[in-house]
Amino acid sequence: MLDRKFSLFGIRKIKLSKPNTRMHRTYSLRNQRAPTAAELQAPPPPPSSTKSKFFGKASIASSFRKNAAGNFGPELARKLSQLVKTEKGVLRAMEVVASERREAAKQLSLWGADNDDDVSDVTDKLGVLIYELGELQDQFIDKYDQYRVTLKSIRNIEASVQPSRDRKEKITDEIAHLKYKDPQSTKIPVLEQELVRAEAESLVAEAQLSNITREKLKAAYSYMFDSLRELSEKFALIAGYGKALLELLDDSPVTPGEARPAYDGYEASRQIIMDAESALESWTLDMAAVKPTLSFHQTVDDVYEDEDGEEEEEPEIQNGDVPGQVVEEEEVEWTTEVPVDDEAHEADHHVSQNGHTSGSENI
């Protein structure tokens, strides 16, 4: 973690440890990416002049390892072998980045030591934060390697399934060859029995491959995304405390011969480093500030995950009624009154008939 002395002078030696976090495609690697809102607001700078222009984006050794993995070994496992070798190159590149970042932090602190008090103090504390970025990247490499090792387990299963596929194909080809050359051969029934056994073995191996592929793929990328999330959140924390350190610098211009006010931010800069250390040590995955926002919900629990009491506040729907449809309720009340009117009408009709009868009798 952060050095207890809050200075890079005499800092302890730690073992050495470019991923591009910019999503350069919109929905597929086959389509060109649309500009983001941040890019529309602030156009990106031109490509860096330090990028390789002669030997490509990958080193010669990395390209050789990847091509060798794709040309040798079981055919079923070649593509995944290329991915595993490529990720090994990613790990080595991140080791270089982490090492160079720590070295850059030391050089920043050494350069600032010869400047004024405010620049000297702020650059020294900034060096501590930047050095911690390299430390976090070094820790991220170890966790990222777990993702790569899990992918290798899928590759090993694919390599073990390949012989059963080859055996089944070989027996099938032999049967087809014998049926064409000698349809009455006594070897055909024997080979057909072997084919049945080979197909049974292949079914078991294929089912095992299907199950393990899904299990390990989910576990591998869970390792990767959890570690990437932790690294990103901690990077964001350090960036925030670094911006707080910059506020201690008085960048107001002075006229020639005018002296700047005395710097009194030593305690503040020290406290910022202590707060940064405390925030990094207490951070857990449950405290992640960035939450993904999905435009769809898969289950009812997802729909009401963040709505604790809203279900009870909604009116209950009973008897198939839909809330808000007052007209239907009035029509229901009106239809319930209809039988009463019919009875009254029948009673009046009965009375009128009685009256007519009595009148006729009187007549």
C-alpha positions in Angstrom: 0.0 0.0 0.0 1.0 3.6 0.2 4.3 4.2 1.9 3.9 5.2 5.5 6.5 8.0 5.2 4.5 9.5 2.4 7.6 10.1 0.4 9.4 8.4 -2.5 12.9 9.2 -1.1 14.3 5.9 0.1 11.2 4.0 -0.9 11.2 0.3 -0.6 12.0 -2.0 -3.5 9.2 -4.1 -4.8 9.3 -6.8 -7.5 8.6 -5.5 -11.0 5.3 -6.3 -12.3 -1.2 -1.6 -22.4 -4.4 -2.7 -22.1 -6.5 -0.3 -24.1 -9.6 0.3 -22.1 -11.2 2.2 -24.9 -14.0 0.3 -26.4 -13.2 0.9 -30.1 -16.3 -0.8 -31.6 -20.0 -0.1 -30.9 -21.7 -3.5 -31.0 -19.2 -5.7 -32.8 -15.6 -5.9 -33.7 -16.6 -6.1 -37.4 -18.3 -2.6 -37.3 -16.6 0.7 -37.1 -17.2 2.4 -33.7 -19.4 5.5 -33.4 -18.0 8.5 -31.5 -19.0 8.7 -27.8 -20.5 11.7 -26.0 -17.2 12.5 -24.4 -15.4 12.5 -27.8 -18.1 14.8 -29.2 -17.6 17.2 -26.3 -13.8 17.0 -26.4 -12.3 15.5 -29.6 -9.5 13.0 -28.9 -5.9 13.9 -29.5 -3.9 12.6 -32.4 -2.2 9.2 -32.1 0.8 9.1 -29.8 4.2 9.5 -31.5 5.6 6.6 -29.4 3.4 3.9 -30.9 5.3 1.4 -33.0 5.3 2.2 -36.7 7.8 -0.4 -38.1 7.2 -3.7 -36.4 3.4 -3.5 -35.8 1.5 -3.2 -32.6 2.7 -6.6 -31.2 6.3 -7.6 -30.6 8.0 -10.2 -32.8 8.1 -12.7 -30.0 4.4 -12.3 -29.2 3.5 -12.8 -32.9 5.7 -15.9 -33.1 4.2 -17.5 -30.0 0.6 -16.8 -31.2 1.2 -18.2 -34.7 3.0 -21.3 -33.3 0.1 -22.0 -31.0 -2.3 -21.8 -33.9 -0.3 -24.2 -36.1 0.5 -27.0 -33.6 -1.4 -29.1 -31.2 -4.9 -30.6 -31.4 -7.0 -28.8 -34.0 -9.9 -28.3 -31.6 -7.8 -26.4 -29.1 -5.7 -24.3 -31.5 -7.9 -21.2 -31.5 -8.1 -21.1 -27.7 -4.4 -21.7 -27.5 -3.9 -18.6 -29.6 -6.1 -16.7 -27.1 -4.1 -18.0 -24.2 -0.8 -17.0 -25.8 -2.1 -13.6 -26.7 -3.2 -13.0 -23.1 0.3 -14.0 -22.0 1.6 -11.1 -24.1 -1.0 -8.8 -22.5 0.4 -9.8 -19.0 3.9 -9.1 -20.0 3.0 -5.7 -21.4 1.2 -4.8 -18.2 4.3 -5.8 -16.2 6.3 -3.3 -18.3 3.6 -0.6 -17.7 3.5 -1.2 -14.0 7.3 -1.1 -13.7 7.6 2.1 -15.9 4.9 3.8 -13.9 6.7 3.3 -10.7 9.9 4.6 -12.2 8.1 7.6 -13.5 6.7 8.3 -10.0 10.2 8.3 -8.6 11.5 10.7 -11.3 8.6 13.1 -10.7 9.5 13.2 -7.0 13.2 13.7 -7.7 12.5 16.5 -10.2 10.1 18.3 -7.8 12.7 18.3 -4.9 14.7 21.1 -6.6 11.7 23.4 -7.0 9.9 25.7 -4.6 8.3 24.4 -1.4 4.8 24.0 -2.8 5.9 22.3 -6.0 8.3 20.1 -4.1 5.6 18.9 -1.6 2.9 18.4 -4.1 5.1 16.5 -6.6 6.4 14.3 -3.9 2.8 13.4 -2.8 1.8 13.0 -6.4 4.7 10.6 -6.8 3.3 8.5 -3.9 -0.1 8.3 -5.6 1.4 7.4 -9.0 3.6 4.8 -7.5 0.6 3.3 -5.9 -1.0 3.0 -9.4 1.9 0.8 -10.4 1.5 -1.3 -7.3 -2.2 -1.8 -8.1 -1.4 -2.8 -11.6 1.1 -5.3 -10.2 -1.7 -6.8 -8.0 -4.0 -6.8 -11.0 -1.6 -8.9 -13.0 -1.7 -11.7 -10.5 -5.6 -11.7 -10.5 -5.6 -11.4 -14.3 -3.5 -14.5 -14.6 -6.2 -16.5 -12.8 -8.5 -15.7 -15.7 -5.8 -16.9 -18.1 -5.2 -20.1 -16.1 -8.9 -20.8 -16.2 -9.0 -20.5 -19.9 -6.2 -22.9 -20.2 -8.3 -25.5 -18.4 -10.9 -25.2 -21.2 -8.1 -25.6 -23.7 -6.9 -28.8 -22.0 -10.4 -30.3 -22.1 -10.7 -29.5 -25.8 -7.3 -31.2 -26.4 -8.5 -34.3 -24.5 -11.7 -34.5 -26.6 -9.9 -34.3 -29.9 -8.7 -38.0 -29.9 -12.3 -39.3 -29.5 -13.4 -37.3 -32.4 -10.4 -38.5 -34.5 -11.1 -42.1 -33.6 -14.8 -41.9 -34.6 -13.9 -40.2 -37.9 -11.2 -42.8 -38.6 -13.6 -45.8 -38.0 -16.3 -44.1 -40.1 -13.8 -43.7 -43.0 -12.7 -47.3 -42.7 -16.3 -48.5 -42.9 -17.0 -46.4 -45.9 -13.8 -47.6 -47.6 -14.6 -51.3 -47.0 -18.2 -50.9 -48.2 -17.0 -49.4 -51.4 -14.1 -51.9 -51.9 -15.5 -55.1 -50.4 -19.1 -54.9 -49.3 -19.1 -58.5 -48.1 -16.1 -58.0 -45.9 -16.4 -59.6 -42.4 -14.6 -56.6 -40.9 -17.5 -54.3 -41.5 -19.7 -55.6 -38.6 -16.7 -55.5 -36.2 -16.0 -51.9 -37.2 -19.6 -51.0 -36.8 -19.5 -52.2 -33.3 -16.4 -50.3 -32.6 -18.1 -47.2 -34.1 -21.0 -47.6 -31.7 -18.6 -47.7 -28.8 -16.6 -44.7 -30.2 -19.8 -42.7 -30.6 -20.8 -43.4 -27.0 -17.4 -42.3 -25.8 -17.6 -39.3 -28.0 -21.0 -38.3 -26.6 -19.7 -38.5 -23.0 -16.6 -36.4 -23.9 -18.7 -33.8 -25.9 -21.1 -33.5 -23.0 -18.2 -33.0 -20.5 -16.7 -30.4 -22.9 -20.0 -28.5 -23.2 -20.5 -28.4 -19.4 -16.9 -27.4 -18.5 -16.7 -24.8 -21.3 -19.7 -22.9 -19.9 -18.6 -23.3 -16.3 -15.0 -22.3 -16.8 -15.8 -19.5 -19.3 -18.1 -17.9 -16.8 -15.6 -18.3 -14.0 -12.7 -17.0 -16.1 -14.3 -13.8 -17.1 -15.8 -13.3 -13.7 -12.2 -13.2 -12.4 -11.2 -10.8 -15.2 -14.1 -8.4 -14.8 -14.0 -8.4 -10.9 -10.3 -7.6 -10.9 -10.7 -5.0 -13.7 -13.6 -3.4 -11.7 -11.4 -3.3 -8.6 -8.5 -1.8 -10.5 -10.7 0.8 -12.2 -12.4 1.9 -9.0 -9.1 2.3 -7.1 -7.6 4.2 -10.0 -10.6 6.5 -9.9 -10.1 7.0 -6.1 -6.4 7.9 -6.6 -7.3 10.2 -9.4 -9.7 12.1 -7.1 -7.1 12.5 -4.4 -4.6 13.6 -7.0 -6.9 16.3 -8.1 -7.3 17.3 -4.5 -3.5 17.7 -4.2 -3.4 19.9 -7.2 -5.7 22.3 -5.5 -2.9 23.1 -3.0 -0.9 24.7 -5.8 -1.3 28.4 -6.1 -1.2 29.0 -9.9 -2.1 32.7 -9.8 0.4 34.7 -11.9 2.9 37.0 -10.1 4.6 40.0 -11.5 8.4 40.2 -11.8 9.9 40.8 -8.3 6.8 39.8 -6.5 7.2 37.0 -3.9 4.6 34.2 -3.7 2.9 33.6 -0.3 4.5 31.1 1.9 3.3 27.5 1.4 1.4 26.1 4.3 -0.1 22.9 2.8 2.1 20.3 4.3 -0.5 19.1 6.8 -3.2 19.1 4.1 -1.2 17.1 1.6 -0.2 14.6 4.3 -3.9 14.2 5.3 -4.9 13.7 1.6 -2.4 10.8 1.3 -3.7 9.3 4.6 -7.2 9.6 3.4 -6.3 7.9 0.1 -4.6 5.1 1.9 -7.6 4.6 4.1 -10.0 4.6 1.2 -7.9 2.0 -0.7 -7.6 -0.3 2.3 -11.3 -0.2 3.1 -12.5 -0.6 -0.5 -14.5 -3.8 -1.3 -16.4 -4.9 -4.3 -19.7 -4.2 -2.6 -18.6 -0.5 -2.4 -18.2 -0.1 -6.2 -19.6 3.2 -7.2 -20.2 2.4 -10.9 -23.2 0.2 -11.5 -24.2 -1.1 -14.9 -27.5 0.1 -16.2 -29.4 -2.4 -18.3 -32.2 -1.4 -20.6 -34.1 -4.7 -19.9 -34.9 -6.9 -16.9 -34.6 -10.6 -16.9 -36.6 -11.5 -13.8 -39.1 -10.0 -11.4 -36.3 -9.7 -8.8 -34.3 -7.5 -11.2 -37.3 -5.3 -11.8 -38.0 -4.7 -8.1 -34.4 -5.0 -6.9 -34.0 -1.3 -6.0 -37.7 -0.7 -5.2 -38.2 -1.8 -1.7 -41.6 -0.5 -0.8 -43.2 0.4 -4.1 -45.0 -2.9 -4.5 -47.0 -2.3 -1.3 -47.9 1.2 -2.3 -49.5 0.1 -5.6 -53.3 -0.7 -5.4 -54.2 -4.4 -5.4 -55.9 -5.7 -8.5 -58.9 -7.9 -7.6 -61.5 -9.7 -9.6 -59.7 -8.9 -12.8 -60.4 -5.1 -12.5 -57.9 -2.7 -14.0 -57.2 0.4 -11.9 -58.2 3.7 -13.4 -61.1 2.4 -15.5 -64.0 4.2 -13.8 -66.3 3.8 -16.8 -66.3 0.0 -16.5 -67.1 0.3 -12.8 -70.1 2.6 -13.5 -71.3 0.2 -16.1 -71.1 -2.7 -13.7 -73.1 -0.7 -11.1 -75.7 0.1 -13.8 -76.0 -3.5 -14.8 -76.6 -4.5 -11.2 -79.5 -2.1 -11.1 -81.1 -3.5 -14.2 -82.7 -6.6 -12.5 -84.3 -4.2 -9.9 -85.9 -2.2 -12.7 -87.1 -5.4 -14.4 -88.8 -6.6 -11.2 -90.4 -3.2 -10.7 -91.5 -3.3 -14.4 -93.0 -6.8 -13.9 -94.7 -5.6 -10.7 -96.2 -2.6 -12.5 -97.3 -4.8 -15.3 -98.8 -7.3 -12.9 -100.6 -4.5 -11.1 -101.8 -3.1 -14.5 -103.1 -6.6 -15.4 -104.8 -6.9 -12.0 -106.3 -3.6 -12.5 -107.5 -4.5 -15.9 -108.9 -7.7 -14.7 -110.7 -6.1 -11.8 -112.0 -3.5 -14.2 -113.3 -6.2 -16.5 -114.8 -7.9 -13.6 -116.5 -4.7 -12.5 -117.8 -4.3 -16.0 
